[in-house]
């Protein structure tokens, strides 16, 4: 069915977005703080931390 394929594409896109957001958050956090613990915490927060870092530097 065409509807199932569309749903599958959306789910895969969402997984990619979450994974990319976490990786980006980890990279930004480690660059700023040089702390693996903070990088892990910010990786869990993902896109929330990326947006925070972009807004508040």
mmCIF file as Biopython writes it, N, C-alpha, C and O atoms, coordinates in Angstrom:
data_model
#
loop_
_atom_site.group_PDB
_atom_site.id
_atom_site.type_symbol
_atom_site.label_atom_id
_atom_site.label_alt_id
_atom_site.label_comp_id
_atom_site.label_asym_id
_atom_site.label_entity_id
_atom_site.label_seq_id
_atom_site.pdbx_PDB_ins_code
_atom_site.Cartn_x
_atom_site.Cartn_y
_atom_site.Cartn_z
_atom_site.occupancy
_atom_site.B_iso_or_equiv
_atom_site.auth_seq_id
_atom_site.auth_asym_id
_atom_site.pdbx_PDB_model_num
ATOM 1   N N  . UNK A ? 1  ? 0.837  -1.188 0.000  1.0 0.0 1  A 1 
ATOM 2   C CA . UNK A ? 1  ? 0.000  0.000  0.000  1.0 0.0 1  A 1 
ATOM 3   C C  . UNK A ? 1  ? 0.880  1.248  0.000  1.0 0.0 1  A 1 
ATOM 4   O O  . UNK A ? 1  ? 1.982  1.246  0.547  1.0 0.0 1  A 1 
ATOM 5   N N  . UNK A ? 2  ? 0.395  2.270  -0.597 1.0 0.0 2  A 1 
ATOM 6   C CA . UNK A ? 2  ? 1.141  3.510  -0.700 1.0 0.0 2  A 1 
ATOM 7   C C  . UNK A ? 2  ? 1.237  4.222  0.651  1.0 0.0 2  A 1 
ATOM 8   O O  . UNK A ? 2  ? 2.260  4.838  0.948  1.0 0.0 2  A 1 
ATOM 9   N N  . UNK A ? 3  ? 0.203  4.147  1.460  1.0 0.0 3  A 1 
ATOM 10  C CA . UNK A ? 3  ? 0.212  4.799  2.767  1.0 0.0 3  A 1 
ATOM 11  C C  . UNK A ? 3  ? 1.252  4.208  3.699  1.0 0.0 3  A 1 
ATOM 12  O O  . UNK A ? 3  ? 1.886  4.943  4.457  1.0 0.0 3  A 1 
ATOM 13  N N  . UNK A ? 4  ? 1.443  2.892  3.661  1.0 0.0 4  A 1 
ATOM 14  C CA . UNK A ? 4  ? 2.446  2.255  4.516  1.0 0.0 4  A 1 
ATOM 15  C C  . UNK A ? 4  ? 3.855  2.692  4.142  1.0 0.0 4  A 1 
ATOM 16  O O  . UNK A ? 4  ? 4.697  2.895  5.017  1.0 0.0 4  A 1 
ATOM 17  N N  . UNK A ? 5  ? 4.114  2.836  2.852  1.0 0.0 5  A 1 
ATOM 18  C CA . UNK A ? 5  ? 5.440  3.269  2.415  1.0 0.0 5  A 1 
ATOM 19  C C  . UNK A ? 5  ? 5.724  4.685  2.906  1.0 0.0 5  A 1 
ATOM 20  O O  . UNK A ? 5  ? 6.833  4.973  3.358  1.0 0.0 5  A 1 
ATOM 21  N N  . UNK A ? 6  ? 4.747  5.556  2.823  1.0 0.0 6  A 1 
ATOM 22  C CA . UNK A ? 6  ? 4.900  6.933  3.290  1.0 0.0 6  A 1 
ATOM 23  C C  . UNK A ? 6  ? 5.200  6.956  4.786  1.0 0.0 6  A 1 
ATOM 24  O O  . UNK A ? 6  ? 6.064  7.709  5.236  1.0 0.0 6  A 1 
ATOM 25  N N  . UNK A ? 7  ? 4.495  6.140  5.551  1.0 0.0 7  A 1 
ATOM 26  C CA . UNK A ? 7  ? 4.725  6.057  6.996  1.0 0.0 7  A 1 
ATOM 27  C C  . UNK A ? 7  ? 6.140  5.564  7.283  1.0 0.0 7  A 1 
ATOM 28  O O  . UNK A ? 7  ? 6.808  6.080  8.180  1.0 0.0 7  A 1 
ATOM 29  N N  . UNK A ? 8  ? 6.600  4.568  6.526  1.0 0.0 8  A 1 
ATOM 30  C CA . UNK A ? 8  ? 7.951  4.037  6.721  1.0 0.0 8  A 1 
ATOM 31  C C  . UNK A ? 8  ? 9.010  5.084  6.454  1.0 0.0 8  A 1 
ATOM 32  O O  . UNK A ? 8  ? 10.014 5.149  7.164  1.0 0.0 8  A 1 
ATOM 33  N N  . UNK A ? 9  ? 8.801  5.901  5.443  1.0 0.0 9  A 1 
ATOM 34  C CA . UNK A ? 9  ? 9.753  6.970  5.128  1.0 0.0 9  A 1 
ATOM 35  C C  . UNK A ? 9  ? 9.776  7.986  6.256  1.0 0.0 9  A 1 
ATOM 36  O O  . UNK A ? 9  ? 10.844 8.467  6.631  1.0 0.0 9  A 1 
ATOM 37  N N  . UNK A ? 10 ? 8.628  8.314  6.794  1.0 0.0 10 A 1 
ATOM 38  C CA . UNK A ? 10 ? 8.565  9.285  7.896  1.0 0.0 10 A 1 
ATOM 39  C C  . UNK A ? 10 ? 9.271  8.756  9.139  1.0 0.0 10 A 1 
ATOM 40  O O  . UNK A ? 10 ? 9.989  9.503  9.803  1.0 0.0 10 A 1 
ATOM 41  N N  . UNK A ? 11 ? 9.078  7.482  9.464  1.0 0.0 11 A 1 
ATOM 42  C CA . UNK A ? 11 ? 9.708  6.895  10.646 1.0 0.0 11 A 1 
ATOM 43  C C  . UNK A ? 11 ? 11.222 6.875  10.472 1.0 0.0 11 A 1 
ATOM 44  O O  . UNK A ? 11 ? 11.954 7.236  11.393 1.0 0.0 11 A 1 
ATOM 45  N N  . UNK A ? 12 ? 11.699 6.458  9.300  1.0 0.0 12 A 1 
ATOM 46  C CA . UNK A ? 12 ? 13.139 6.446  9.060  1.0 0.0 12 A 1 
ATOM 47  C C  . UNK A ? 12 ? 13.716 7.854  9.111  1.0 0.0 12 A 1 
ATOM 48  O O  . UNK A ? 12 ? 14.812 8.058  9.634  1.0 0.0 12 A 1 
ATOM 49  N N  . UNK A ? 13 ? 12.994 8.815  8.579  1.0 0.0 13 A 1 
ATOM 50  C CA . UNK A ? 13 ? 13.446 10.209 8.635  1.0 0.0 13 A 1 
ATOM 51  C C  . UNK A ? 13 ? 13.522 10.715 10.063 1.0 0.0 13 A 1 
ATOM 52  O O  . UNK A ? 13 ? 14.449 11.444 10.417 1.0 0.0 13 A 1 
ATOM 53  N N  . UNK A ? 14 ? 12.568 10.339 10.875 1.0 0.0 14 A 1 
ATOM 54  C CA . UNK A ? 14 ? 12.576 10.752 12.279 1.0 0.0 14 A 1 
ATOM 55  C C  . UNK A ? 14 ? 13.746 10.128 13.019 1.0 0.0 14 A 1 
ATOM 56  O O  . UNK A ? 14 ? 14.393 10.794 13.828 1.0 0.0 14 A 1 
ATOM 57  N N  . UNK A ? 15 ? 14.027 8.856  12.752 1.0 0.0 15 A 1 
ATOM 58  C CA . UNK A ? 15 ? 15.164 8.203  13.399 1.0 0.0 15 A 1 
ATOM 59  C C  . UNK A ? 15 ? 16.472 8.887  13.012 1.0 0.0 15 A 1 
ATOM 60  O O  . UNK A ? 15 ? 17.341 9.095  13.858 1.0 0.0 15 A 1 
ATOM 61  N N  . UNK A ? 16 ? 16.611 9.239  11.728 1.0 0.0 16 A 1 
ATOM 62  C CA . UNK A ? 16 ? 17.816 9.921  11.264 1.0 0.0 16 A 1 
ATOM 63  C C  . UNK A ? 16 ? 17.944 11.272 11.944 1.0 0.0 16 A 1 
ATOM 64  O O  . UNK A ? 16 ? 19.037 11.656 12.360 1.0 0.0 16 A 1 
ATOM 65  N N  . UNK A ? 17 ? 16.838 11.996 12.061 1.0 0.0 17 A 1 
ATOM 66  C CA . UNK A ? 17 ? 16.873 13.320 12.689 1.0 0.0 17 A 1 
ATOM 67  C C  . UNK A ? 17 ? 17.277 13.252 14.147 1.0 0.0 17 A 1 
ATOM 68  O O  . UNK A ? 17 ? 18.051 14.086 14.617 1.0 0.0 17 A 1 
ATOM 69  N N  . UNK A ? 18 ? 16.759 12.265 14.869 1.0 0.0 18 A 1 
ATOM 70  C CA . UNK A ? 18 ? 17.108 12.102 16.277 1.0 0.0 18 A 1 
ATOM 71  C C  . UNK A ? 18 ? 18.571 11.717 16.412 1.0 0.0 18 A 1 
ATOM 72  O O  . UNK A ? 18 ? 19.275 12.263 17.262 1.0 0.0 18 A 1 
ATOM 73  N N  . UNK A ? 19 ? 19.038 10.792 15.595 1.0 0.0 19 A 1 
ATOM 74  C CA . UNK A ? 19 ? 20.435 10.370 15.650 1.0 0.0 19 A 1 
ATOM 75  C C  . UNK A ? 19 ? 21.384 11.493 15.305 1.0 0.0 19 A 1 
ATOM 76  O O  . UNK A ? 19 ? 22.412 11.666 15.961 1.0 0.0 19 A 1 
ATOM 77  N N  . UNK A ? 20 ? 21.050 12.261 14.276 1.0 0.0 20 A 1 
ATOM 78  C CA . UNK A ? 20 ? 21.897 13.378 13.874 1.0 0.0 20 A 1 
ATOM 79  C C  . UNK A ? 20 ? 21.892 14.460 14.941 1.0 0.0 20 A 1 
ATOM 80  O O  . UNK A ? 20 ? 22.933 15.059 15.211 1.0 0.0 20 A 1 
ATOM 81  N N  . UNK A ? 21 ? 20.737 14.724 15.556 1.0 0.0 21 A 1 
ATOM 82  C CA . UNK A ? 21 ? 20.647 15.730 16.617 1.0 0.0 21 A 1 
ATOM 83  C C  . UNK A ? 21 ? 21.497 15.351 17.815 1.0 0.0 21 A 1 
ATOM 84  O O  . UNK A ? 21 ? 22.159 16.206 18.402 1.0 0.0 21 A 1 
ATOM 85  N N  . UNK A ? 22 ? 21.486 14.084 18.181 1.0 0.0 22 A 1 
ATOM 86  C CA . UNK A ? 22 ? 22.300 13.626 19.308 1.0 0.0 22 A 1 
ATOM 87  C C  . UNK A ? 22 ? 23.781 13.733 18.993 1.0 0.0 22 A 1 
ATOM 88  O O  . UNK A ? 22 ? 24.566 14.178 19.830 1.0 0.0 22 A 1 
ATOM 89  N N  . UNK A ? 23 ? 24.170 13.326 17.786 1.0 0.0 23 A 1 
ATOM 90  C CA . UNK A ? 23 ? 25.578 13.407 17.400 1.0 0.0 23 A 1 
ATOM 91  C C  . UNK A ? 23 ? 26.054 14.856 17.359 1.0 0.0 23 A 1 
ATOM 92  O O  . UNK A ? 23 ? 27.161 15.165 17.798 1.0 0.0 23 A 1 
ATOM 93  N N  . UNK A ? 24 ? 25.222 15.731 16.836 1.0 0.0 24 A 1 
ATOM 94  C CA . UNK A ? 24 ? 25.572 17.145 16.784 1.0 0.0 24 A 1 
ATOM 95  C C  . UNK A ? 24 ? 25.683 17.737 18.181 1.0 0.0 24 A 1 
ATOM 96  O O  . UNK A ? 24 ? 26.596 18.517 18.455 1.0 0.0 24 A 1 
ATOM 97  N N  . UNK A ? 25 ? 24.761 17.373 19.063 1.0 0.0 25 A 1 
ATOM 98  C CA . UNK A ? 25 ? 24.804 17.860 20.441 1.0 0.0 25 A 1 
ATOM 99  C C  . UNK A ? 25 ? 26.072 17.393 21.150 1.0 0.0 25 A 1 
ATOM 100 O O  . UNK A ? 25 ? 26.692 18.165 21.881 1.0 0.0 25 A 1 
ATOM 101 N N  . UNK A ? 26 ? 26.459 16.148 20.942 1.0 0.0 26 A 1 
ATOM 102 C CA . UNK A ? 26 ? 27.674 15.616 21.559 1.0 0.0 26 A 1 
ATOM 103 C C  . UNK A ? 26 ? 28.898 16.373 21.053 1.0 0.0 26 A 1 
ATOM 104 O O  . UNK A ? 26 ? 29.773 16.742 21.836 1.0 0.0 26 A 1 
ATOM 105 N N  . UNK A ? 27 ? 28.954 16.600 19.755 1.0 0.0 27 A 1 
ATOM 106 C CA . UNK A ? 27 ? 30.105 17.304 19.181 1.0 0.0 27 A 1 
ATOM 107 C C  . UNK A ? 27 ? 30.200 18.734 19.708 1.0 0.0 27 A 1 
ATOM 108 O O  . UNK A ? 27 ? 31.283 19.187 20.078 1.0 0.0 27 A 1 
ATOM 109 N N  . UNK A ? 28 ? 29.089 19.437 19.742 1.0 0.0 28 A 1 
ATOM 110 C CA . UNK A ? 28 ? 29.090 20.821 20.236 1.0 0.0 28 A 1 
ATOM 111 C C  . UNK A ? 28 ? 29.472 20.848 21.708 1.0 0.0 28 A 1 
ATOM 112 O O  . UNK A ? 28 ? 30.293 21.663 22.128 1.0 0.0 28 A 1 
ATOM 113 N N  . UNK A ? 29 ? 28.877 19.956 22.487 1.0 0.0 29 A 1 
ATOM 114 C CA . UNK A ? 29 ? 29.135 19.928 23.924 1.0 0.0 29 A 1 
ATOM 115 C C  . UNK A ? 29 ? 30.597 19.630 24.229 1.0 0.0 29 A 1 
ATOM 116 O O  . UNK A ? 29 ? 31.207 20.300 25.061 1.0 0.0 29 A 1 
ATOM 117 N N  . UNK A ? 30 ? 31.155 18.636 23.565 1.0 0.0 30 A 1 
ATOM 118 C CA . UNK A ? 30 ? 32.550 18.279 23.849 1.0 0.0 30 A 1 
ATOM 119 C C  . UNK A ? 30 ? 33.499 19.394 23.414 1.0 0.0 30 A 1 
ATOM 120 O O  . UNK A ? 30 ? 34.506 19.646 24.075 1.0 0.0 30 A 1 
ATOM 121 N N  . UNK A ? 31 ? 33.182 20.057 22.310 1.0 0.0 31 A 1 
ATOM 122 C CA . UNK A ? 31 ? 34.009 21.172 21.847 1.0 0.0 31 A 1 
ATOM 123 C C  . UNK A ? 31 ? 33.985 22.317 22.850 1.0 0.0 31 A 1 
ATOM 124 O O  . UNK A ? 31 ? 35.015 22.943 23.099 1.0 0.0 31 A 1 
ATOM 125 N N  . UNK A ? 32 ? 32.828 22.595 23.422 1.0 0.0 32 A 1 
ATOM 126 C CA . UNK A ? 32 ? 32.705 23.702 24.370 1.0 0.0 32 A 1 
ATOM 127 C C  . UNK A ? 32 ? 33.248 23.352 25.757 1.0 0.0 32 A 1 
ATOM 128 O O  . UNK A ? 32 ? 33.953 24.156 26.367 1.0 0.0 32 A 1 
ATOM 129 N N  . UNK A ? 33 ? 32.922 22.145 26.259 1.0 0.0 33 A 1 
ATOM 130 C CA . UNK A ? 33 ? 33.196 21.814 27.656 1.0 0.0 33 A 1 
ATOM 131 C C  . UNK A ? 33 ? 34.386 20.899 27.869 1.0 0.0 33 A 1 
ATOM 132 O O  . UNK A ? 33 ? 34.919 20.844 28.977 1.0 0.0 33 A 1 
ATOM 133 N N  . UNK A ? 34 ? 34.815 20.188 26.859 1.0 0.0 34 A 1 
ATOM 134 C CA . UNK A ? 34 ? 35.898 19.194 26.981 1.0 0.0 34 A 1 
ATOM 135 C C  . UNK A ? 34 ? 35.611 18.199 28.098 1.0 0.0 34 A 1 
ATOM 136 O O  . UNK A ? 34 ? 36.507 17.824 28.853 1.0 0.0 34 A 1 
ATOM 137 N N  . UNK A ? 35 ? 34.349 17.775 28.196 1.0 0.0 35 A 1 
ATOM 138 C CA . UNK A ? 35 ? 33.928 16.830 29.220 1.0 0.0 35 A 1 
ATOM 139 C C  . UNK A ? 35 ? 33.066 15.740 28.582 1.0 0.0 35 A 1 
ATOM 140 O O  . UNK A ? 35 ? 32.063 16.029 27.929 1.0 0.0 35 A 1 
ATOM 141 N N  . UNK A ? 36 ? 33.467 14.502 28.778 1.0 0.0 36 A 1 
ATOM 142 C CA . UNK A ? 36 ? 32.696 13.387 28.221 1.0 0.0 36 A 1 
ATOM 143 C C  . UNK A ? 36 ? 31.351 13.262 28.932 1.0 0.0 36 A 1 
ATOM 144 O O  . UNK A ? 36 ? 30.345 12.953 28.293 1.0 0.0 36 A 1 
ATOM 145 N N  . UNK A ? 37 ? 31.317 13.497 30.244 1.0 0.0 37 A 1 
ATOM 146 C CA . UNK A ? 37 ? 30.060 13.399 30.986 1.0 0.0 37 A 1 
ATOM 147 C C  . UNK A ? 37 ? 29.030 14.392 30.455 1.0 0.0 37 A 1 
ATOM 148 O O  . UNK A ? 37 ? 27.882 14.016 30.216 1.0 0.0 37 A 1 
ATOM 149 N N  . UNK A ? 38 ? 29.416 15.649 30.267 1.0 0.0 38 A 1 
ATOM 150 C CA . UNK A ? 38 ? 28.489 16.644 29.730 1.0 0.0 38 A 1 
ATOM 151 C C  . UNK A ? 38 ? 28.094 16.307 28.304 1.0 0.0 38 A 1 
ATOM 152 O O  . UNK A ? 38 ? 26.954 16.547 27.906 1.0 0.0 38 A 1 
ATOM 153 N N  . UNK A ? 39 ? 29.017 15.756 27.530 1.0 0.0 39 A 1 
ATOM 154 C CA . UNK A ? 39 ? 28.700 15.365 26.152 1.0 0.0 39 A 1 
ATOM 155 C C  . UNK A ? 39 ? 27.626 14.284 26.135 1.0 0.0 39 A 1 
ATOM 156 O O  . UNK A ? 39 ? 26.732 14.313 25.289 1.0 0.0 39 A 1 
ATOM 157 N N  . UNK A ? 40 ? 27.705 13.333 27.057 1.0 0.0 40 A 1 
ATOM 158 C CA . UNK A ? 40 ? 26.694 12.272 27.139 1.0 0.0 40 A 1 
ATOM 159 C C  . UNK A ? 40 ? 25.337 12.859 27.526 1.0 0.0 40 A 1 
ATOM 160 O O  . UNK A ? 40 ? 24.316 12.529 26.923 1.0 0.0 40 A 1 
ATOM 161 N N  . UNK A ? 41 ? 25.333 13.722 28.526 1.0 0.0 41 A 1 
ATOM 162 C CA . UNK A ? 41 ? 24.079 14.346 28.973 1.0 0.0 41 A 1 
ATOM 163 C C  . UNK A ? 41 ? 23.456 15.157 27.840 1.0 0.0 41 A 1 
ATOM 164 O O  . UNK A ? 41 ? 22.255 15.064 27.589 1.0 0.0 41 A 1 
ATOM 165 N N  . UNK A ? 42 ? 24.279 15.951 27.162 1.0 0.0 42 A 1 
ATOM 166 C CA . UNK A ? 42 ? 23.750 16.766 26.073 1.0 0.0 42 A 1 
ATOM 167 C C  . UNK A ? 42 ? 23.341 15.906 24.879 1.0 0.0 42 A 1 
ATOM 168 O O  . UNK A ? 42 ? 22.430 16.277 24.139 1.0 0.0 42 A 1 
ATOM 169 N N  . UNK A ? 43 ? 23.998 14.768 24.682 1.0 0.0 43 A 1 
ATOM 170 C CA . UNK A ? 43 ? 23.595 13.843 23.630 1.0 0.0 43 A 1 
ATOM 171 C C  . UNK A ? 43 ? 22.212 13.269 23.881 1.0 0.0 43 A 1 
ATOM 172 O O  . UNK A ? 43 ? 21.447 13.045 22.943 1.0 0.0 43 A 1 
ATOM 173 N N  . UNK A ? 44 ? 21.892 13.032 25.143 1.0 0.0 44 A 1 
ATOM 174 C CA . UNK A ? 44 ? 20.556 12.549 25.497 1.0 0.0 44 A 1 
ATOM 175 C C  . UNK A ? 44 ? 19.507 13.628 25.203 1.0 0.0 44 A 1 
ATOM 176 O O  . UNK A ? 44 ? 18.408 13.322 24.740 1.0 0.0 44 A 1 
ATOM 177 N N  . UNK A ? 45 ? 19.848 14.872 25.470 1.0 0.0 45 A 1 
ATOM 178 C CA . UNK A ? 45 ? 18.920 15.976 25.203 1.0 0.0 45 A 1 
ATOM 179 C C  . UNK A ? 45 ? 18.787 16.264 23.707 1.0 0.0 45 A 1 
ATOM 180 O O  . UNK A ? 45 ? 17.749 16.745 23.254 1.0 0.0 45 A 1 
ATOM 181 N N  . UNK A ? 46 ? 19.827 15.972 22.952 1.0 0.0 46 A 1 
ATOM 182 C CA . UNK A ? 46 ? 19.779 16.074 21.492 1.0 0.0 46 A 1 
ATOM 183 C C  . UNK A ? 46 ? 19.502 17.468 20.977 1.0 0.0 46 A 1 
ATOM 184 O O  . UNK A ? 46 ? 20.229 18.416 21.272 1.0 0.0 46 A 1 
ATOM 185 N N  . UNK A ? 47 ? 18.426 17.578 20.193 1.0 0.0 47 A 1 
ATOM 186 C CA . UNK A ? 47 ? 18.122 18.834 19.521 1.0 0.0 47 A 1 
ATOM 187 C C  . UNK A ? 47 ? 17.850 19.969 20.501 1.0 0.0 47 A 1 
ATOM 188 O O  . UNK A ? 47 ? 18.067 21.130 20.155 1.0 0.0 47 A 1 
ATOM 189 N N  . UNK A ? 48 ? 17.384 19.673 21.709 1.0 0.0 48 A 1 
ATOM 190 C CA . UNK A ? 48 ? 17.149 20.743 22.691 1.0 0.0 48 A 1 
ATOM 191 C C  . UNK A ? 48 ? 18.448 21.472 23.014 1.0 0.0 48 A 1 
ATOM 192 O O  . UNK A ? 48 ? 18.474 22.700 23.097 1.0 0.0 48 A 1 
ATOM 193 N N  . UNK A ? 49 ? 19.527 20.710 23.197 1.0 0.0 49 A 1 
ATOM 194 C CA . UNK A ? 49 ? 20.812 21.333 23.490 1.0 0.0 49 A 1 
ATOM 195 C C  . UNK A ? 49 ? 21.365 22.060 22.267 1.0 0.0 49 A 1 
ATOM 196 O O  . UNK A ? 49 ? 21.967 23.125 22.401 1.0 0.0 49 A 1 
ATOM 197 N N  . UNK A ? 50 ? 21.167 21.499 21.084 1.0 0.0 50 A 1 
ATOM 198 C CA . UNK A ? 50 ? 21.653 22.149 19.868 1.0 0.0 50 A 1 
ATOM 199 C C  . UNK A ? 50 ? 20.996 23.528 19.714 1.0 0.0 50 A 1 
ATOM 200 O O  . UNK A ? 50 ? 21.669 24.512 19.409 1.0 0.0 50 A 1 
ATOM 201 N N  . UNK A ? 51 ? 19.697 23.587 19.923 1.0 0.0 51 A 1 
ATOM 202 C CA . UNK A ? 51 ? 18.982 24.871 19.827 1.0 0.0 51 A 1 
ATOM 203 C C  . UNK A ? 51 ? 19.458 25.825 20.910 1.0 0.0 51 A 1 
ATOM 204 O O  . UNK A ? 51 ? 19.679 27.007 20.647 1.0 0.0 51 A 1 
ATOM 205 N N  . UNK A ? 52 ? 19.619 25.317 22.134 1.0 0.0 52 A 1 
ATOM 206 C CA . UNK A ? 52 ? 20.110 26.160 23.243 1.0 0.0 52 A 1 
ATOM 207 C C  . UNK A ? 52 ? 21.495 26.717 22.913 1.0 0.0 52 A 1 
ATOM 208 O O  . UNK A ? 52 ? 21.745 27.908 23.102 1.0 0.0 52 A 1 
ATOM 209 N N  . UNK A ? 53 ? 22.386 25.873 22.426 1.0 0.0 53 A 1 
ATOM 210 C CA . UNK A ? 53 ? 23.746 26.320 22.098 1.0 0.0 53 A 1 
ATOM 211 C C  . UNK A ? 53 ? 23.727 27.362 20.977 1.0 0.0 53 A 1 
ATOM 212 O O  . UNK A ? 53 ? 24.520 28.303 20.992 1.0 0.0 53 A 1 
ATOM 213 N N  . UNK A ? 54 ? 22.833 27.196 20.013 1.0 0.0 54 A 1 
ATOM 214 C CA . UNK A ? 54 ? 22.738 28.150 18.917 1.0 0.0 54 A 1 
ATOM 215 C C  . UNK A ? 54 ? 22.204 29.506 19.385 1.0 0.0 54 A 1 
ATOM 216 O O  . UNK A ? 54 ? 22.644 30.555 18.914 1.0 0.0 54 A 1 
ATOM 217 N N  . UNK A ? 55 ? 21.259 29.468 20.310 1.0 0.0 55 A 1 
ATOM 218 C CA . UNK A ? 55 ? 20.658 30.727 20.775 1.0 0.0 55 A 1 
ATOM 219 C C  . UNK A ? 55 ? 21.539 31.467 21.779 1.0 0.0 55 A 1 
ATOM 220 O O  . UNK A ? 55 ? 21.656 32.691 21.728 1.0 0.0 55 A 1 
ATOM 221 N N  . UNK A ? 56 ? 22.154 30.723 22.685 1.0 0.0 56 A 1 
ATOM 222 C CA . UNK A ? 56 ? 22.867 31.359 23.791 1.0 0.0 56 A 1 
ATOM 223 C C  . UNK A ? 56 ? 24.379 31.185 23.730 1.0 0.0 56 A 1 
ATOM 224 O O  . UNK A ? 56 ? 25.090 31.559 24.662 1.0 0.0 56 A 1 
ATOM 225 N N  . UNK A ? 57 ? 24.865 30.621 22.636 1.0 0.0 57 A 1 
ATOM 226 C CA . UNK A ? 57 ? 26.308 30.498 22.409 1.0 0.0 57 A 1 
ATOM 227 C C  . UNK A ? 57 ? 26.983 29.722 23.453 1.0 0.0 57 A 1 
ATOM 228 O O  . UNK A ? 57 ? 28.199 29.536 23.394 1.0 0.0 57 A 1 
#
